[in-house]
Amino acid sequence: MRQYDQLLYLIAEYAHDYQINNPEILEHAKLCLLDSLACAAMALDEPNCRKLLGPIIPGTIVPKGSRVIGTNYVLDPILATFNISTLIRWLDFNDTWLAKEWGHPSDNIGAILAVADYIGQHKTITMFDVLVAIIKAYEIQGILALENSFNAVGLDHVILVKIASAAVATVLLGGTIEQTMSAVSNAWIDGHSLRTYRHGMNTGSRKSWAAGDAAARGVRLAWLAKGGEGGYPHALDAKQWGFRDVLWHGKTIKLGMPFGHYVIDNILFKVRYPAEFHGQTAVEAGIKLHQQVKDKLGQIDRIEVSTQLSAMRIINKTGALRNYADRDHCLQYMLAVSLIYGDVTAASYTDEFAKDPRIDELRTKMQIIEDINYSRDYLAPEKRAIGNAVQVYFKDGTCTAKVEILYPLGHKLRRPEALPFLKEKYQNAIQQNFSSESFHKLLALWDMTAVDLAKIAVPQFIEMWLNK
């Protein structure tokens, strides 16, 4: 075996050799899987999402290919990955990971399901393999995000989806460690997405399918590697031409901790509000203040918001908001909606909803400042807080109490409180998008232990999620 850069070897070794047999960890993976599929089910109702789905050439069906949940499409695994991951990501309601880089590890689930379903058409594979692949994809993406800020050099976080999907897909396909290093090395040296489509006047719907695109690319690279395509041993460290020198200013790519199961244990769920995660606690604070301000909106003088540095960089937006994608990544917009309506839903970001003039009026009255304590606790591994505080001041000199929330409902520290709402989210999603017969079968999955779920054959599991 050729000598590869150390990080490439560590990723491949972990993807192949790390053993997962703890029922509690598998339970976390089950929760992530079912929550992600709930998000995908909800996106089936979105016309702008549906138009991206299906085969490139209309009517194409791939014999013994991969099925796309909620549809009748049977596609090659690469395109099926794009379809499933795009569905999961579309509404910005899937789980989240926040560190120096942020992202959504569940973006990899489309790759895992598509590849596993394809394999299941040819030989036996169970949901145990899917759950293990989910844990490992989450870990690879999340640990690389701990100490490495790809956004700081203008790269989008979906680079990590590509890398993680390439690694776990190669393992699922039966590749060797060297073939996994080949796939991962190709993922590192690929052309990478800029964050252009997430910021300012360029904000657009690509941010909802970029992860599907990255996951599909990861699967494509895995397929090439399994077919014998060689890798690039020094993709990271080659002088002048490697990733570090070209895109990373010569710095070392750090591992915040060894690969294990830290990420799946600490993943953040979007439980009730489809809003960018750095603003989730601000939305909760706004909803707490709703009753105090809903009849006094015209009397508001200013709204003071304290937040973390990451929120300042990503979702602190003034001026015109041009589309759904712009609005659901605007702290001021989601807070205004929560103060006015006492709730935030996917419909809150539509063009029709945004015509309410009170939303932009409140946005202009918001003062957003960084609280350095929130920024510090955001990065602290023992806390992983995502704090926001909101206080409303009125023209008569009075004000509300300052409502501070450090940990959102989907945080590990609030998991017992969140579970009933997470089940409600799942139940509502499948009830609205599947037949009564399918609904009861899918609901039973939630109450099934991960150990029992792991015994189900992958094609049987996918069959339950088709359009019926």
C-alpha positions as CSV (number, residue, x, y, z in Angstrom):
1,M,0.0,0.0,0.0
2,R,1.3,3.4,-0.9
3,Q,2.1,5.9,1.8
4,Y,-0.8,8.5,2.1
5,D,-1.0,11.7,4.0
6,Q,-1.7,10.9,7.7
7,L,-5.1,12.5,7.7
8,L,-6.3,10.6,4.7
9,Y,-5.2,7.3,6.4
10,L,-6.9,8.2,9.7
11,I,-10.2,8.9,7.9
12,A,-10.0,5.6,5.9
13,E,-8.9,3.6,8.9
14,Y,-11.8,4.9,11.0
15,A,-14.3,4.3,8.3
16,H,-13.2,0.7,8.0
17,D,-12.1,-0.5,11.4
18,Y,-13.9,1.5,14.1
19,Q,-16.4,-0.9,15.8
20,I,-19.8,0.3,16.9
21,N,-21.9,-2.1,19.0
22,N,-23.2,0.2,21.7
23,P,-27.1,0.2,21.6
24,E,-27.2,3.8,22.8
25,I,-25.1,5.1,20.0
26,L,-27.2,3.1,17.5
27,E,-30.2,4.7,19.1
28,H,-28.8,8.2,18.3
29,A,-28.2,7.1,14.7
30,K,-31.8,5.8,14.4
31,L,-33.1,9.2,15.7
32,C,-31.0,11.1,13.2
33,L,-32.2,8.8,10.3
34,L,-35.9,9.1,11.1
35,D,-35.7,12.8,11.7
36,S,-33.9,13.3,8.4
37,L,-36.6,11.3,6.5
38,A,-39.3,13.4,8.2
39,C,-37.5,16.5,6.8
40,A,-37.4,14.8,3.3
41,A,-41.1,13.9,3.5
42,M,-42.0,17.5,4.3
43,A,-40.0,18.7,1.3
44,L,-42.0,16.6,-1.0
45,D,-44.7,19.3,-1.0
46,E,-42.3,22.0,-2.2
47,P,-42.6,22.6,-6.0
48,N,-39.1,24.1,-6.3
49,C,-37.7,21.0,-4.7
50,R,-39.8,18.5,-6.7
51,K,-38.7,20.0,-10.0
52,L,-35.0,19.1,-9.2
53,L,-35.9,15.4,-8.6
54,G,-36.0,12.4,-10.9
55,P,-33.9,11.3,-13.8
56,I,-31.9,13.6,-16.0
57,I,-33.7,12.2,-19.1
58,P,-37.5,12.0,-18.2
59,G,-38.9,8.5,-17.9
60,T,-35.5,6.8,-17.3
61,I,-35.6,3.9,-14.9
62,V,-32.5,2.1,-13.8
63,P,-33.0,-1.7,-13.4
64,K,-32.2,-2.7,-9.8
65,G,-31.3,0.9,-9.1
66,S,-31.8,3.0,-6.0
67,R,-35.3,4.2,-5.0
68,V,-36.0,7.8,-4.0
69,I,-38.2,8.0,-0.9
70,G,-41.6,9.5,-1.4
71,T,-41.5,9.0,-5.2
72,N,-41.6,6.3,-7.9
73,Y,-38.1,7.1,-9.2
74,V,-35.6,4.3,-9.6
75,L,-32.2,5.9,-10.4
76,D,-28.5,5.2,-10.5
77,P,-27.1,5.5,-6.9
78,I,-25.3,8.8,-7.7
79,L,-28.4,10.6,-8.9
80,A,-30.5,9.0,-6.2
81,T,-28.1,10.4,-3.7
82,F,-28.6,13.9,-5.1
83,N,-32.4,13.4,-4.9
84,I,-32.6,12.1,-1.3
85,S,-30.0,14.4,0.2
86,T,-31.7,17.4,-1.5
87,L,-35.0,16.4,0.0
88,I,-33.5,16.1,3.4
89,R,-31.8,19.5,3.2
90,W,-34.4,21.5,1.4
91,L,-36.4,23.1,4.2
92,D,-33.4,23.7,6.5
93,F,-35.1,21.6,9.1
94,N,-32.5,18.8,9.4
95,D,-30.0,18.3,12.2
96,T,-27.0,20.6,12.5
97,W,-23.4,20.6,13.7
98,L,-21.8,23.9,14.9
99,A,-18.1,24.4,15.5
100,K,-15.4,26.5,13.7
101,E,-17.1,25.1,10.7
102,W,-20.9,24.5,10.6
103,G,-23.0,22.1,8.6
104,H,-25.5,19.3,8.5
105,P,-24.1,15.8,8.9
106,S,-27.5,14.4,7.9
107,D,-26.7,15.6,4.4
108,N,-24.7,12.4,4.0
109,I,-27.8,10.2,4.6
110,G,-28.8,10.4,1.0
111,A,-25.5,8.9,-0.1
112,I,-25.8,6.1,2.5
113,L,-29.4,5.1,1.7
114,A,-28.9,5.3,-2.1
115,V,-25.7,3.1,-2.0
116,A,-27.2,0.7,0.5
117,D,-30.4,0.3,-1.5
118,Y,-28.4,-0.4,-4.6
119,I,-26.4,-3.1,-2.8
120,G,-29.6,-4.5,-1.4
121,Q,-30.8,-5.3,-4.9
122,H,-27.9,-7.6,-5.3
123,K,-27.0,-9.1,-1.9
124,T,-28.0,-9.0,1.7
125,I,-27.5,-5.8,3.6
126,T,-29.3,-4.6,6.8
127,M,-30.1,-1.4,8.4
128,F,-27.2,-2.1,10.9
129,D,-24.8,-1.2,8.1
130,V,-26.8,2.0,7.4
131,L,-26.8,3.1,11.1
132,V,-23.0,2.4,11.4
133,A,-22.4,4.4,8.2
134,I,-24.4,7.3,9.5
135,I,-22.4,7.4,12.8
136,K,-19.2,7.4,10.8
137,A,-20.2,10.0,8.3
138,Y,-21.4,12.3,11.1
139,E,-18.1,11.8,12.9
140,I,-15.9,12.5,9.9
141,Q,-17.7,15.6,8.9
142,G,-18.1,16.9,12.5
143,I,-14.6,16.3,13.8
144,L,-13.1,17.9,10.7
145,A,-15.3,20.9,11.5
146,L,-14.2,21.3,15.1
147,E,-10.9,23.2,14.5
148,N,-11.0,24.0,10.7
149,S,-13.0,27.0,9.4
150,F,-13.5,26.4,5.7
151,N,-15.8,29.4,5.6
152,A,-12.9,31.6,6.6
153,V,-11.2,30.9,3.3
154,G,-14.5,31.2,1.3
155,L,-15.2,27.5,0.9
156,D,-18.6,26.1,1.6
157,H,-19.0,23.5,4.4
158,V,-20.3,20.9,1.9
159,I,-16.7,20.0,1.1
160,L,-17.0,18.0,4.3
161,V,-20.1,16.2,3.0
162,K,-18.2,15.2,-0.1
163,I,-15.3,13.8,2.0
164,A,-17.5,11.9,4.5
165,S,-19.8,10.5,1.8
166,A,-16.9,9.3,-0.2
167,A,-15.4,7.5,2.8
168,V,-18.5,5.7,4.0
169,A,-19.8,4.9,0.5
170,T,-16.5,3.2,-0.4
171,V,-16.8,1.0,2.7
172,L,-20.4,0.1,1.9
173,L,-19.3,-0.8,-1.6
174,G,-16.8,-3.2,-0.2
175,G,-13.7,-1.2,-1.0
176,T,-10.3,-1.6,0.7
177,I,-8.7,0.9,3.0
178,E,-6.5,2.0,0.0
179,Q,-9.5,2.5,-2.2
180,T,-11.1,4.6,0.5
181,M,-8.0,6.7,0.7
182,S,-8.2,7.0,-3.1
183,A,-11.8,8.3,-2.9
184,V,-11.2,10.6,0.0
185,S,-8.0,12.0,-1.7
186,N,-10.0,12.8,-4.8
187,A,-12.6,14.5,-2.7
188,W,-10.0,16.8,-1.2
189,I,-8.5,17.8,-4.5
190,D,-11.8,18.3,-6.2
191,G,-13.1,21.7,-7.2
192,H,-15.0,23.0,-4.2
193,S,-18.1,25.1,-3.8
194,L,-17.7,28.7,-2.8
195,R,-20.1,30.1,-0.3
196,T,-21.3,32.7,-2.8
197,Y,-24.9,31.3,-2.9
198,R,-25.3,31.8,0.9
199,H,-24.5,35.5,1.2
200,G,-25.8,38.9,0.3
201,M,-27.3,39.6,-3.1
202,N,-26.2,36.2,-4.3
203,T,-28.3,34.2,-1.8
204,G,-30.2,31.6,-3.7
205,S,-31.7,28.1,-3.7
206,R,-28.4,26.4,-4.5
207,K,-27.8,26.4,-0.7
208,S,-30.7,23.9,-0.6
209,W,-29.2,21.5,-3.1
210,A,-25.5,22.0,-2.7
211,A,-25.2,19.3,-0.1
212,G,-27.0,16.8,-2.4
213,D,-24.6,17.7,-5.1
214,A,-21.6,17.2,-2.8
215,A,-22.9,13.9,-1.4
216,A,-23.5,12.6,-5.0
217,R,-20.0,13.6,-6.0
218,G,-18.7,11.7,-3.0
219,V,-20.6,8.6,-4.2
220,R,-19.2,9.1,-7.7
221,L,-15.6,9.2,-6.3
222,A,-16.3,6.1,-4.2
223,W,-17.5,4.3,-7.3
224,L,-14.4,5.2,-9.3
225,A,-12.1,4.1,-6.5
226,K,-13.9,0.8,-6.1
227,G,-13.5,0.3,-9.8
228,G,-9.7,0.7,-9.5
229,E,-9.2,4.4,-10.1
230,G,-6.1,5.5,-8.3
231,G,-5.8,8.1,-5.6
232,Y,-3.4,10.9,-4.8
233,P,-1.3,10.1,-1.7
234,H,-0.3,13.6,-1.0
235,A,-3.5,15.4,-1.9
236,L,-3.2,17.4,1.2
237,D,0.5,18.0,1.9
238,A,2.1,18.2,-1.6
239,K,4.2,21.4,-1.8
240,Q,2.6,24.1,-4.0
241,W,-0.1,21.8,-5.5
242,G,-1.7,20.2,-2.4
243,F,-4.9,21.3,-0.7
244,R,-3.0,23.0,2.2
245,D,-0.8,25.2,0.0
246,V,-3.4,26.0,-2.6
247,L,-6.5,26.7,-0.4
248,W,-5.4,26.5,3.2
249,H,-2.6,29.1,3.3
250,G,-0.1,26.3,4.2
251,K,-1.7,25.7,7.6
252,T,-2.2,22.2,9.0
253,I,-5.7,20.7,8.9
254,K,-6.4,19.8,12.5
255,L,-8.3,17.0,14.2
256,G,-10.1,18.5,17.2
257,M,-10.2,15.0,18.8
258,P,-9.8,11.4,17.6
259,F,-12.6,9.9,15.6
260,G,-15.2,8.0,17.7
261,H,-18.9,8.8,18.2
262,Y,-18.7,12.3,19.7
263,V,-20.7,14.0,16.9
264,I,-23.7,11.7,16.8
265,D,-23.9,12.0,20.6
266,N,-24.0,15.8,20.5
267,I,-25.9,16.5,17.3
268,L,-28.3,19.4,17.3
269,F,-31.9,18.7,16.2
270,K,-34.2,21.3,14.7
271,V,-37.3,20.3,16.7
272,R,-40.0,22.9,16.1
273,Y,-38.7,25.7,14.0
274,P,-37.2,25.5,10.5
275,A,-34.7,28.3,11.1
276,E,-30.9,28.5,10.7
277,F,-29.5,27.1,13.9
278,H,-27.5,30.1,15.1
279,G,-30.9,31.9,15.5
280,Q,-32.9,29.1,17.1
281,T,-32.6,30.4,20.6
282,A,-33.5,33.9,19.4
283,V,-36.7,32.5,17.9
284,E,-37.4,30.8,21.2
285,A,-36.8,34.1,23.0
286,G,-39.1,35.9,20.6
287,I,-41.9,33.4,21.1
288,K,-41.6,33.9,24.9
289,L,-42.0,37.6,24.3
290,H,-44.8,37.3,21.8
291,Q,-47.7,37.8,24.3
292,Q,-46.0,40.9,25.8
293,V,-45.4,42.7,22.5
294,K,-48.0,41.4,20.0
295,D,-50.5,44.3,20.8
296,K,-47.7,46.9,21.1
297,L,-45.7,46.4,17.9
298,G,-46.2,50.0,16.8
299,Q,-44.9,51.2,20.2
300,I,-41.6,49.5,19.9
301,D,-38.6,51.8,19.9
302,R,-35.8,49.2,19.5
303,I,-35.0,45.6,20.0
304,E,-31.6,44.6,21.4
305,V,-30.2,41.2,20.5
306,S,-27.1,39.7,21.9
307,T,-25.7,36.8,19.9
308,Q,-22.5,34.8,19.0
309,L,-19.9,35.6,16.5
310,S,-21.0,32.9,14.0
311,A,-24.5,34.4,13.9
312,M,-23.0,37.8,13.3
313,R,-21.2,36.4,10.3
314,I,-23.9,34.2,8.8
315,I,-27.4,35.5,9.6
316,N,-27.0,39.2,10.6
317,K,-28.7,40.8,7.6
318,T,-30.1,44.2,6.9
319,G,-31.7,45.6,3.7
320,A,-33.9,43.9,1.2
321,L,-34.4,40.1,1.4
322,R,-35.0,38.7,-2.1
323,N,-36.2,35.2,-1.7
324,Y,-37.0,32.2,0.7
325,A,-33.3,31.3,0.9
326,D,-32.4,34.9,1.9
327,R,-35.1,35.0,4.6
328,D,-34.5,31.7,6.3
329,H,-30.9,32.8,6.9
330,C,-31.7,36.2,8.4
331,L,-31.7,36.5,12.2
332,Q,-33.8,39.7,12.1
333,Y,-36.4,38.2,9.9
334,M,-36.9,35.0,12.0
335,L,-37.0,37.0,15.2
336,A,-39.5,39.5,13.8
337,V,-41.8,36.6,12.8
338,S,-41.6,35.0,16.2
339,L,-42.4,38.3,17.9
340,I,-45.3,39.1,15.7
341,Y,-46.8,35.6,15.2
342,G,-45.5,33.5,18.2
343,D,-44.3,30.8,15.8
344,V,-42.1,30.2,12.8
345,T,-42.9,27.6,10.1
346,A,-41.6,26.8,6.6
347,A,-44.4,29.0,5.3
348,S,-43.0,32.0,7.2
349,Y,-40.3,32.5,4.5
350,T,-42.5,32.5,1.4
351,D,-43.0,35.6,-0.8
352,E,-46.6,35.9,0.2
353,F,-45.9,35.8,4.0
354,A,-43.0,38.2,3.7
355,K,-45.5,40.9,2.4
356,D,-46.5,41.6,6.0
357,P,-45.0,45.1,6.4
358,R,-44.6,44.7,10.2
359,I,-41.7,42.2,9.6
360,D,-39.4,44.7,7.8
361,E,-40.5,47.4,10.2
362,L,-39.3,45.4,13.2
363,R,-36.1,44.4,11.4
364,T,-35.1,48.0,11.1
365,K,-35.5,48.4,14.9
366,M,-33.1,45.6,15.8
367,Q,-29.6,46.2,17.2
368,I,-27.5,43.0,16.9
369,I,-24.3,42.8,19.0
370,E,-21.9,40.1,19.8
371,D,-21.7,38.8,23.3
372,I,-18.1,37.5,23.7
373,N,-19.3,35.0,26.4
374,Y,-21.7,33.5,23.9
375,S,-18.9,33.2,21.3
376,R,-16.6,31.5,23.8
377,D,-19.2,29.1,25.1
378,Y,-20.2,28.3,21.5
379,L,-16.8,26.7,20.9
380,A,-16.3,25.2,24.3
381,P,-16.6,21.4,23.8
382,E,-18.1,20.8,27.3
383,K,-20.8,23.4,26.6
384,R,-21.5,23.8,22.8
385,A,-23.9,26.6,23.7
386,I,-25.7,28.7,21.0
387,G,-26.8,31.6,23.1
388,N,-29.1,34.5,22.1
389,A,-30.8,37.2,24.3
390,V,-33.6,39.5,23.3
391,Q,-35.0,42.6,25.0
392,V,-37.7,44.9,23.6
393,Y,-37.8,48.6,24.5
394,F,-40.9,50.8,24.0
395,K,-41.2,54.4,23.1
396,D,-42.7,55.2,26.6
397,G,-39.4,54.2,28.3
398,T,-40.6,50.8,29.5
399,C,-39.1,47.5,28.4
400,T,-39.6,43.8,28.6
401,A,-37.3,41.6,30.6
402,K,-34.2,40.4,28.8
403,V,-34.9,36.8,27.7
404,E,-31.7,34.8,27.4
405,I,-31.6,31.2,26.1
406,L,-28.3,29.5,25.9
407,Y,-29.2,26.1,24.7
408,P,-31.8,25.5,21.9
409,L,-34.5,22.8,22.3
410,G,-32.6,20.4,20.0
411,H,-29.4,20.5,22.1
412,K,-28.2,17.4,23.9
413,L,-28.8,19.1,27.3
414,R,-32.5,19.5,26.5
415,R,-32.9,16.1,24.7
416,P,-35.6,14.7,27.1
417,E,-37.6,17.8,26.7
418,A,-37.2,17.7,22.9
419,L,-38.1,14.0,22.2
420,P,-41.9,14.4,22.4
421,F,-41.8,17.3,20.0
422,L,-39.3,15.5,17.7
423,K,-41.7,12.5,17.5
424,E,-44.6,15.0,16.8
425,K,-42.5,16.5,13.9
426,Y,-41.9,13.0,12.5
427,Q,-45.6,11.9,12.9
428,N,-46.9,15.0,11.2
429,A,-44.5,14.7,8.3
430,I,-45.4,11.1,7.5
431,Q,-49.1,11.6,8.1
432,Q,-49.3,14.4,5.6
433,N,-47.3,12.6,2.9
434,F,-48.1,8.9,3.1
435,S,-51.2,6.7,3.0
436,S,-52.9,5.5,6.2
437,E,-51.4,2.0,5.8
438,S,-47.9,3.4,5.2
439,F,-48.3,5.9,8.0
440,H,-48.8,3.3,10.7
441,K,-45.9,1.2,9.5
442,L,-43.6,4.3,9.5
443,L,-44.8,5.4,12.9
444,A,-44.0,2.0,14.3
445,L,-40.3,2.6,13.3
446,W,-40.1,5.4,15.8
447,D,-41.0,3.2,18.8
448,M,-38.8,0.3,17.6
449,T,-35.4,0.0,19.2
450,A,-32.4,0.6,17.1
451,V,-31.3,-2.9,17.7
452,D,-34.5,-4.2,16.1
453,L,-34.4,-1.6,13.3
454,A,-30.9,-2.7,12.5
455,K,-32.2,-6.2,11.7
456,I,-34.4,-5.0,8.8
457,A,-33.1,-5.5,5.3
458,V,-32.4,-2.2,3.6
459,P,-34.7,-2.8,0.6
460,Q,-37.5,-3.6,3.0
461,F,-36.9,-0.4,4.9
462,I,-36.8,1.7,1.7
463,E,-40.0,0.0,0.4
464,M,-41.8,1.5,3.4
465,W,-40.9,5.0,2.3
466,L,-42.0,4.9,-1.3
467,N,-44.9,6.9,-2.8
468,K,-48.0,5.0,-1.7
